[in-house]
Amino acid sequence: MAVANSPEPTHAVGADQGFEQAVQSLLRHRAYLEALTDEDPETYVRRFLTTSTHAHSARFGGEPAVVFELFSR
C-alpha cells in the first residue's frame, strides 16, 4: 500500500512534467476551491502544488516530487 504525503516518505515520483495538467485538473473543482478559501482558485492551486511537491525534494535529488510511503502487507 502506498500513502501519499507521508511525513516519512520512502519513494517519490517526479512532478515537473505533469504540473500544468495537475493545476488544470484541480481547477475543475472550482466550486470546492472557492468554498475552501477566499484566495483566487488558480493562485491557491499553484501554491498548494508547489509547496507539496517541494516539501521533500531535497531527499529526492532536489527535484519537485510527489512523495509517498510504501508499506508491505
Distance bins in CASP14 RR format, pairs under 12 A and 6 or more apart:
PFRMAT RR
TARGET T0000
AUTHOR 0000-0000-0000
RMODE 2
METHOD distances of the structure
MODEL  1
1 10 0 0 0 0 0 1 0 0 0 0 0
1 11 0 0 0 0 0 1 0 0 0 0 0
1 68 0 0 0 0 1 0 0 0 0 0 0
1 69 0 0 0 0 1 0 0 0 0 0 0
1 70 1 0 0 1 0 0 0 0 0 0 0
1 71 1 0 1 0 0 0 0 0 0 0 0
1 72 0 0 0 0 1 0 0 0 0 0 0
1 73 1 0 0 1 0 0 0 0 0 0 0
2 9 0 0 0 0 1 0 0 0 0 0 0
2 10 0 0 0 0 1 0 0 0 0 0 0
2 11 1 0 0 1 0 0 0 0 0 0 0
2 12 0 0 0 0 0 1 0 0 0 0 0
2 13 0 0 0 0 0 1 0 0 0 0 0
2 66 0 0 0 0 0 1 0 0 0 0 0
2 67 0 0 0 0 1 0 0 0 0 0 0
2 68 1 0 1 0 0 0 0 0 0 0 0
2 69 1 0 0 1 0 0 0 0 0 0 0
2 70 1 0 1 0 0 0 0 0 0 0 0
2 71 1 0 0 1 0 0 0 0 0 0 0
2 72 0 0 0 0 0 1 0 0 0 0 0
3 9 0 0 0 0 1 0 0 0 0 0 0
3 10 0 0 0 0 1 0 0 0 0 0 0
3 11 0 0 0 0 0 1 0 0 0 0 0
3 66 0 0 0 0 0 1 0 0 0 0 0
3 67 0 0 0 0 1 0 0 0 0 0 0
3 68 1 0 1 0 0 0 0 0 0 0 0
3 69 1 0 1 0 0 0 0 0 0 0 0
3 70 0 0 0 0 1 0 0 0 0 0 0
3 71 1 0 0 1 0 0 0 0 0 0 0
4 10 0 0 0 0 0 1 0 0 0 0 0
4 11 0 0 0 0 0 1 0 0 0 0 0
4 12 0 0 0 0 0 1 0 0 0 0 0
4 13 0 0 0 0 0 1 0 0 0 0 0
4 15 0 0 0 0 0 1 0 0 0 0 0
4 52 0 0 0 0 1 0 0 0 0 0 0
4 53 0 0 0 0 0 1 0 0 0 0 0
4 55 0 0 0 0 0 1 0 0 0 0 0
4 56 0 0 0 0 0 1 0 0 0 0 0
4 65 0 0 0 0 0 1 0 0 0 0 0
4 66 1 0 0 1 0 0 0 0 0 0 0
4 67 1 0 0 1 0 0 0 0 0 0 0
4 68 1 0 1 0 0 0 0 0 0 0 0
4 69 0 0 0 0 1 0 0 0 0 0 0
4 70 0 0 0 0 0 1 0 0 0 0 0
5 11 0 0 0 0 0 1 0 0 0 0 0
5 12 0 0 0 0 0 1 0 0 0 0 0
5 48 0 0 0 0 0 1 0 0 0 0 0
5 49 0 0 0 0 0 1 0 0 0 0 0
5 51 0 0 0 0 0 1 0 0 0 0 0
5 52 1 0 0 1 0 0 0 0 0 0 0
5 53 0 0 0 0 0 1 0 0 0 0 0
5 55 1 0 0 1 0 0 0 0 0 0 0
5 56 0 0 0 0 1 0 0 0 0 0 0
5 65 0 0 0 0 0 1 0 0 0 0 0
5 66 0 0 0 0 1 0 0 0 0 0 0
5 67 1 0 0 1 0 0 0 0 0 0 0
5 68 1 0 0 1 0 0 0 0 0 0 0
5 69 0 0 0 0 1 0 0 0 0 0 0
6 12 0 0 0 0 0 1 0 0 0 0 0
6 55 0 0 0 0 0 1 0 0 0 0 0
6 56 0 0 0 0 1 0 0 0 0 0 0
6 59 0 0 0 0 0 1 0 0 0 0 0
6 66 0 0 0 0 0 1 0 0 0 0 0
6 67 1 0 0 1 0 0 0 0 0 0 0
6 68 1 0 0 1 0 0 0 0 0 0 0
6 69 1 1 0 0 0 0 0 0 0 0 0
6 70 0 0 0 0 1 0 0 0 0 0 0
6 71 0 0 0 0 1 0 0 0 0 0 0
7 55 0 0 0 0 1 0 0 0 0 0 0
7 56 0 0 0 0 1 0 0 0 0 0 0
7 59 0 0 0 0 0 1 0 0 0 0 0
7 67 0 0 0 0 1 0 0 0 0 0 0
7 68 0 0 0 0 0 1 0 0 0 0 0
7 69 0 0 0 0 1 0 0 0 0 0 0
8 56 0 0 0 0 1 0 0 0 0 0 0
8 59 0 0 0 0 0 1 0 0 0 0 0
8 67 0 0 0 0 1 0 0 0 0 0 0
8 68 0 0 0 0 0 1 0 0 0 0 0
8 69 1 0 1 0 0 0 0 0 0 0 0
8 70 0 0 0 0 0 1 0 0 0 0 0
8 71 0 0 0 0 0 1 0 0 0 0 0
9 52 0 0 0 0 0 1 0 0 0 0 0
9 53 0 0 0 0 0 1 0 0 0 0 0
9 55 0 0 0 0 1 0 0 0 0 0 0
9 56 1 0 1 0 0 0 0 0 0 0 0
9 57 0 0 0 0 0 1 0 0 0 0 0
9 58 0 0 0 0 0 1 0 0 0 0 0
9 59 1 0 0 1 0 0 0 0 0 0 0
9 60 0 0 0 0 1 0 0 0 0 0 0
9 65 0 0 0 0 1 0 0 0 0 0 0
9 66 0 0 0 0 1 0 0 0 0 0 0
9 67 1 1 0 0 0 0 0 0 0 0 0
9 68 1 0 1 0 0 0 0 0 0 0 0
9 69 1 0 1 0 0 0 0 0 0 0 0
9 70 0 0 0 0 1 0 0 0 0 0 0
9 71 0 0 0 0 0 1 0 0 0 0 0
10 56 0 0 0 0 0 1 0 0 0 0 0
10 59 0 0 0 0 1 0 0 0 0 0 0
10 60 0 0 0 0 0 1 0 0 0 0 0
10 67 0 0 0 0 1 0 0 0 0 0 0
10 68 1 0 0 1 0 0 0 0 0 0 0
10 69 1 0 1 0 0 0 0 0 0 0 0
10 70 1 0 1 0 0 0 0 0 0 0 0
10 71 0 0 0 0 1 0 0 0 0 0 0
10 72 0 0 0 0 0 1 0 0 0 0 0
11 56 0 0 0 0 0 1 0 0 0 0 0
11 59 0 0 0 0 0 1 0 0 0 0 0
11 60 0 0 0 0 1 0 0 0 0 0 0
11 65 0 0 0 0 1 0 0 0 0 0 0
11 66 0 0 0 0 1 0 0 0 0 0 0
11 67 1 0 0 1 0 0 0 0 0 0 0
11 68 1 0 1 0 0 0 0 0 0 0 0
11 69 1 0 0 1 0 0 0 0 0 0 0
11 70 1 0 1 0 0 0 0 0 0 0 0
11 71 0 0 0 0 0 1 0 0 0 0 0
12 52 0 0 0 0 0 1 0 0 0 0 0
12 53 0 0 0 0 1 0 0 0 0 0 0
12 54 0 0 0 0 0 1 0 0 0 0 0
12 55 0 0 0 0 0 1 0 0 0 0 0
12 56 1 0 0 1 0 0 0 0 0 0 0
12 57 0 0 0 0 1 0 0 0 0 0 0
12 58 0 0 0 0 0 1 0 0 0 0 0
12 59 1 0 0 1 0 0 0 0 0 0 0
12 60 1 0 1 0 0 0 0 0 0 0 0
12 61 0 0 0 0 1 0 0 0 0 0 0
12 62 0 0 0 0 1 0 0 0 0 0 0
12 63 0 0 0 0 1 0 0 0 0 0 0
12 64 0 0 0 0 1 0 0 0 0 0 0
12 65 1 1 0 0 0 0 0 0 0 0 0
12 66 1 0 0 1 0 0 0 0 0 0 0
12 67 1 0 1 0 0 0 0 0 0 0 0
12 68 1 0 0 1 0 0 0 0 0 0 0
12 69 0 0 0 0 0 1 0 0 0 0 0
12 70 0 0 0 0 0 1 0 0 0 0 0
13 22 0 0 0 0 0 1 0 0 0 0 0
13 53 0 0 0 0 0 1 0 0 0 0 0
13 56 0 0 0 0 0 1 0 0 0 0 0
13 60 0 0 0 0 1 0 0 0 0 0 0
13 63 0 0 0 0 0 1 0 0 0 0 0
13 64 0 0 0 0 0 1 0 0 0 0 0
13 65 1 0 0 1 0 0 0 0 0 0 0
13 66 1 0 1 0 0 0 0 0 0 0 0
13 67 0 0 0 0 1 0 0 0 0 0 0
13 68 0 0 0 0 1 0 0 0 0 0 0
13 70 0 0 0 0 0 1 0 0 0 0 0
14 22 0 0 0 0 0 1 0 0 0 0 0
14 53 1 0 0 1 0 0 0 0 0 0 0
14 54 0 0 0 0 0 1 0 0 0 0 0
14 56 0 0 0 0 0 1 0 0 0 0 0
14 57 0 0 0 0 1 0 0 0 0 0 0
14 60 1 0 0 1 0 0 0 0 0 0 0
14 61 0 0 0 0 1 0 0 0 0 0 0
14 62 0 0 0 0 0 1 0 0 0 0 0
14 63 1 0 1 0 0 0 0 0 0 0 0
14 64 1 0 0 1 0 0 0 0 0 0 0
14 65 1 0 1 0 0 0 0 0 0 0 0
14 66 1 0 0 1 0 0 0 0 0 0 0
14 67 0 0 0 0 1 0 0 0 0 0 0
14 68 0 0 0 0 0 1 0 0 0 0 0
15 21 0 0 0 0 0 1 0 0 0 0 0
15 22 1 0 0 1 0 0 0 0 0 0 0
15 23 0 0 0 0 0 1 0 0 0 0 0
15 49 1 0 0 1 0 0 0 0 0 0 0
15 50 0 0 0 0 1 0 0 0 0 0 0
15 51 0 0 0 0 0 1 0 0 0 0 0
15 52 0 0 0 0 1 0 0 0 0 0 0
15 53 1 0 1 0 0 0 0 0 0 0 0
15 54 0 0 0 0 1 0 0 0 0 0 0
15 55 0 0 0 0 0 1 0 0 0 0 0
15 56 0 0 0 0 0 1 0 0 0 0 0
15 57 0 0 0 0 1 0 0 0 0 0 0
15 60 0 0 0 0 1 0 0 0 0 0 0
15 62 0 0 0 0 0 1 0 0 0 0 0
15 63 1 0 0 1 0 0 0 0 0 0 0
15 64 1 0 1 0 0 0 0 0 0 0 0
15 65 1 0 1 0 0 0 0 0 0 0 0
15 66 1 0 1 0 0 0 0 0 0 0 0
15 67 0 0 0 0 1 0 0 0 0 0 0
15 68 0 0 0 0 0 1 0 0 0 0 0
16 22 0 0 0 0 0 1 0 0 0 0 0
16 49 0 0 0 0 0 1 0 0 0 0 0
16 50 0 0 0 0 0 1 0 0 0 0 0
16 53 0 0 0 0 1 0 0 0 0 0 0
16 54 0 0 0 0 0 1 0 0 0 0 0
16 57 0 0 0 0 0 1 0 0 0 0 0
16 60 0 0 0 0 0 1 0 0 0 0 0
16 62 0 0 0 0 0 1 0 0 0 0 0
16 63 1 0 0 1 0 0 0 0 0 0 0
16 64 1 0 1 0 0 0 0 0 0 0 0
16 65 0 0 0 0 1 0 0 0 0 0 0
16 66 0 0 0 0 0 1 0 0 0 0 0
17 53 0 0 0 0 0 1 0 0 0 0 0
17 63 0 0 0 0 0 1 0 0 0 0 0
17 64 0 0 0 0 1 0 0 0 0 0 0
17 65 0 0 0 0 0 1 0 0 0 0 0
17 66 0 0 0 0 0 1 0 0 0 0 0
18 24 0 0 0 0 1 0 0 0 0 0 0
18 25 0 0 0 0 1 0 0 0 0 0 0
18 49 0 0 0 0 1 0 0 0 0 0 0
18 53 0 0 0 0 1 0 0 0 0 0 0
18 64 0 0 0 0 1 0 0 0 0 0 0
18 65 0 0 0 0 0 1 0 0 0 0 0
18 66 0 0 0 0 1 0 0 0 0 0 0
19 25 0 0 0 0 0 1 0 0 0 0 0
19 26 0 0 0 0 0 1 0 0 0 0 0
19 45 0 0 0 0 0 1 0 0 0 0 0
19 46 0 0 0 0 1 0 0 0 0 0 0
19 48 0 0 0 0 0 1 0 0 0 0 0
19 49 1 0 0 1 0 0 0 0 0 0 0
19 50 0 0 0 0 1 0 0 0 0 0 0
19 52 0 0 0 0 0 1 0 0 0 0 0
19 53 1 0 0 1 0 0 0 0 0 0 0
19 54 0 0 0 0 0 1 0 0 0 0 0
19 63 0 0 0 0 0 1 0 0 0 0 0
19 64 1 0 0 1 0 0 0 0 0 0 0
19 65 0 0 0 0 0 1 0 0 0 0 0
19 66 0 0 0 0 0 1 0 0 0 0 0
20 26 0 0 0 0 0 1 0 0 0 0 0
20 27 0 0 0 0 0 1 0 0 0 0 0
20 42 0 0 0 0 0 1 0 0 0 0 0
20 45 0 0 0 0 0 1 0 0 0 0 0
20 46 0 0 0 0 1 0 0 0 0 0 0
20 49 0 0 0 0 1 0 0 0 0 0 0
21 27 0 0 0 0 0 1 0 0 0 0 0
21 28 0 0 0 0 0 1 0 0 0 0 0
21 45 0 0 0 0 0 1 0 0 0 0 0
21 49 0 0 0 0 0 1 0 0 0 0 0
22 28 0 0 0 0 0 1 0 0 0 0 0
22 29 0 0 0 0 0 1 0 0 0 0 0
22 45 0 0 0 0 1 0 0 0 0 0 0
22 46 0 0 0 0 1 0 0 0 0 0 0
22 48 0 0 0 0 1 0 0 0 0 0 0
22 49 1 0 1 0 0 0 0 0 0 0 0
22 50 0 0 0 0 0 1 0 0 0 0 0
22 52 0 0 0 0 0 1 0 0 0 0 0
22 53 0 0 0 0 1 0 0 0 0 0 0
22 64 0 0 0 0 0 1 0 0 0 0 0
22 66 0 0 0 0 1 0 0 0 0 0 0
23 29 0 0 0 0 0 1 0 0 0 0 0
23 33 0 0 0 0 0 1 0 0 0 0 0
23 41 0 0 0 0 0 1 0 0 0 0 0
23 42 1 0 0 1 0 0 0 0 0 0 0
23 43 0 0 0 0 0 1 0 0 0 0 0
23 44 0 0 0 0 0 1 0 0 0 0 0
23 45 1 0 1 0 0 0 0 0 0 0 0
23 46 1 0 0 1 0 0 0 0 0 0 0
23 47 0 0 0 0 0 1 0 0 0 0 0
23 48 0 0 0 0 1 0 0 0 0 0 0
23 49 1 0 0 1 0 0 0 0 0 0 0
23 50 0 0 0 0 1 0 0 0 0 0 0
23 53 0 0 0 0 0 1 0 0 0 0 0
24 30 0 0 0 0 0 1 0 0 0 0 0
24 41 0 0 0 0 0 1 0 0 0 0 0
24 42 0 0 0 0 1 0 0 0 0 0 0
24 45 0 0 0 0 1 0 0 0 0 0 0
24 46 0 0 0 0 0 1 0 0 0 0 0
24 49 0 0 0 0 0 1 0 0 0 0 0
25 33 0 0 0 0 0 1 0 0 0 0 0
25 45 0 0 0 0 1 0 0 0 0 0 0
25 49 0 0 0 0 0 1 0 0 0 0 0
26 32 0 0 0 0 1 0 0 0 0 0 0
26 33 1 0 0 1 0 0 0 0 0 0 0
26 36 0 0 0 0 0 1 0 0 0 0 0
26 41 0 0 0 0 1 0 0 0 0 0 0
26 42 0 0 0 0 1 0 0 0 0 0 0
26 43 0 0 0 0 0 1 0 0 0 0 0
26 44 0 0 0 0 1 0 0 0 0 0 0
26 45 1 0 1 0 0 0 0 0 0 0 0
26 46 0 0 0 0 1 0 0 0 0 0 0
26 47 0 0 0 0 0 1 0 0 0 0 0
26 48 1 0 0 1 0 0 0 0 0 0 0
26 49 1 0 0 1 0 0 0 0 0 0 0
26 52 0 0 0 0 0 1 0 0 0 0 0
27 33 1 0 0 1 0 0 0 0 0 0 0
27 34 0 0 0 0 0 1 0 0 0 0 0
27 40 0 0 0 0 0 1 0 0 0 0 0
27 41 1 0 0 1 0 0 0 0 0 0 0
27 42 1 0 0 1 0 0 0 0 0 0 0
27 43 0 0 0 0 0 1 0 0 0 0 0
27 44 0 0 0 0 1 0 0 0 0 0 0
27 45 1 0 1 0 0 0 0 0 0 0 0
27 46 0 0 0 0 1 0 0 0 0 0 0
27 48 0 0 0 0 0 1 0 0 0 0 0
27 49 0 0 0 0 0 1 0 0 0 0 0
28 41 0 0 0 0 0 1 0 0 0 0 0
28 42 0 0 0 0 0 1 0 0 0 0 0
28 45 0 0 0 0 0 1 0 0 0 0 0
29 35 0 0 0 0 1 0 0 0 0 0 0
29 36 0 0 0 0 1 0 0 0 0 0 0
29 41 0 0 0 0 1 0 0 0 0 0 0
29 44 0 0 0 0 0 1 0 0 0 0 0
29 45 0 0 0 0 1 0 0 0 0 0 0
30 36 0 0 0 0 0 1 0 0 0 0 0
30 37 0 0 0 0 0 1 0 0 0 0 0
30 40 0 0 0 0 0 1 0 0 0 0 0
30 41 1 0 1 0 0 0 0 0 0 0 0
30 42 0 0 0 0 1 0 0 0 0 0 0
30 44 0 0 0 0 0 1 0 0 0 0 0
30 45 0 0 0 0 1 0 0 0 0 0 0
31 41 0 0 0 0 1 0 0 0 0 0 0
32 41 0 0 0 0 1 0 0 0 0 0 0
32 44 0 0 0 0 0 1 0 0 0 0 0
32 45 0 0 0 0 0 1 0 0 0 0 0
33 39 0 0 0 0 1 0 0 0 0 0 0
33 40 0 0 0 0 1 0 0 0 0 0 0
33 41 1 0 1 0 0 0 0 0 0 0 0
33 42 0 0 0 0 1 0 0 0 0 0 0
33 43 0 0 0 0 0 1 0 0 0 0 0
33 44 1 0 0 1 0 0 0 0 0 0 0
33 45 1 0 0 1 0 0 0 0 0 0 0
33 46 0 0 0 0 0 1 0 0 0 0 0
33 47 0 0 0 0 0 1 0 0 0 0 0
33 48 0 0 0 0 1 0 0 0 0 0 0
34 40 0 0 0 0 1 0 0 0 0 0 0
34 41 1 0 0 1 0 0 0 0 0 0 0
34 42 0 0 0 0 0 1 0 0 0 0 0
34 44 0 0 0 0 1 0 0 0 0 0 0
34 45 0 0 0 0 0 1 0 0 0 0 0
35 41 0 0 0 0 0 1 0 0 0 0 0
35 44 0 0 0 0 0 1 0 0 0 0 0
36 44 1 0 0 1 0 0 0 0 0 0 0
36 45 0 0 0 0 0 1 0 0 0 0 0
36 48 0 0 0 0 1 0 0 0 0 0 0
37 43 0 0 0 0 1 0 0 0 0 0 0
37 44 1 0 1 0 0 0 0 0 0 0 0
37 45 0 0 0 0 1 0 0 0 0 0 0
37 47 0 0 0 0 1 0 0 0 0 0 0
37 48 0 0 0 0 1 0 0 0 0 0 0
38 44 0 0 0 0 1 0 0 0 0 0 0
39 45 0 0 0 0 1 0 0 0 0 0 0
39 46 0 0 0 0 0 1 0 0 0 0 0
39 47 1 0 0 1 0 0 0 0 0 0 0
39 48 0 0 0 0 1 0 0 0 0 0 0
40 46 0 0 0 0 1 0 0 0 0 0 0
40 47 0 0 0 0 1 0 0 0 0 0 0
41 47 0 0 0 0 0 1 0 0 0 0 0
41 48 0 0 0 0 0 1 0 0 0 0 0
42 48 0 0 0 0 0 1 0 0 0 0 0
42 49 0 0 0 0 0 1 0 0 0 0 0
43 49 0 0 0 0 0 1 0 0 0 0 0
43 50 0 0 0 0 0 1 0 0 0 0 0
44 50 0 0 0 0 0 1 0 0 0 0 0
44 51 0 0 0 0 0 1 0 0 0 0 0
45 51 0 0 0 0 0 1 0 0 0 0 0
45 52 0 0 0 0 0 1 0 0 0 0 0
46 52 0 0 0 0 0 1 0 0 0 0 0
46 53 0 0 0 0 0 1 0 0 0 0 0
47 53 0 0 0 0 0 1 0 0 0 0 0
47 54 0 0 0 0 0 1 0 0 0 0 0
48 54 0 0 0 0 0 1 0 0 0 0 0
48 55 0 0 0 0 0 1 0 0 0 0 0
49 55 0 0 0 0 0 1 0 0 0 0 0
49 64 0 0 0 0 1 0 0 0 0 0 0
49 65 0 0 0 0 0 1 0 0 0 0 0
49 66 0 0 0 0 1 0 0 0 0 0 0
50 57 0 0 0 0 0 1 0 0 0 0 0
50 64 1 0 0 1 0 0 0 0 0 0 0
51 57 0 0 0 0 0 1 0 0 0 0 0
51 64 0 0 0 0 0 1 0 0 0 0 0
52 64 0 0 0 0 1 0 0 0 0 0 0
52 65 0 0 0 0 1 0 0 0 0 0 0
52 66 1 0 0 1 0 0 0 0 0 0 0
52 67 0 0 0 0 1 0 0 0 0 0 0
52 68 0 0 0 0 0 1 0 0 0 0 0
53 60 0 0 0 0 0 1 0 0 0 0 0
53 62 0 0 0 0 0 1 0 0 0 0 0
53 63 0 0 0 0 1 0 0 0 0 0 0
53 64 1 1 0 0 0 0 0 0 0 0 0
53 65 1 0 0 1 0 0 0 0 0 0 0
53 66 1 0 0 1 0 0 0 0 0 0 0
53 67 0 0 0 0 1 0 0 0 0 0 0
54 60 0 0 0 0 0 1 0 0 0 0 0
54 61 0 0 0 0 0 1 0 0 0 0 0
54 62 0 0 0 0 1 0 0 0 0 0 0
54 63 0 0 0 0 1 0 0 0 0 0 0
54 64 1 0 1 0 0 0 0 0 0 0 0
54 65 0 0 0 0 1 0 0 0 0 0 0
54 66 0 0 0 0 0 1 0 0 0 0 0
54 67 0 0 0 0 0 1 0 0 0 0 0
55 62 0 0 0 0 0 1 0 0 0 0 0
55 64 0 0 0 0 1 0 0 0 0 0 0
55 65 0 0 0 0 1 0 0 0 0 0 0
55 66 0 0 0 0 0 1 0 0 0 0 0
55 67 1 0 0 1 0 0 0 0 0 0 0
56 62 0 0 0 0 1 0 0 0 0 0 0
56 63 0 0 0 0 0 1 0 0 0 0 0
56 64 0 0 0 0 1 0 0 0 0 0 0
56 65 1 0 0 1 0 0 0 0 0 0 0
56 66 0 0 0 0 1 0 0 0 0 0 0
56 67 1 0 1 0 0 0 0 0 0 0 0
56 68 0 0 0 0 0 1 0 0 0 0 0
56 69 0 0 0 0 0 1 0 0 0 0 0
57 63 1 0 1 0 0 0 0 0 0 0 0
57 64 1 0 1 0 0 0 0 0 0 0 0
57 65 1 0 1 0 0 0 0 0 0 0 0
57 66 0 0 0 0 0 1 0 0 0 0 0
57 67 0 0 0 0 1 0 0 0 0 0 0
58 64 0 0 0 0 0 1 0 0 0 0 0
58 65 0 0 0 0 0 1 0 0 0 0 0
58 67 0 0 0 0 0 1 0 0 0 0 0
59 65 0 0 0 0 1 0 0 0 0 0 0
59 67 0 0 0 0 1 0 0 0 0 0 0
60 66 0 0 0 0 1 0 0 0 0 0 0
60 67 1 0 0 1 0 0 0 0 0 0 0
60 68 0 0 0 0 0 1 0 0 0 0 0
61 67 0 0 0 0 0 1 0 0 0 0 0
END
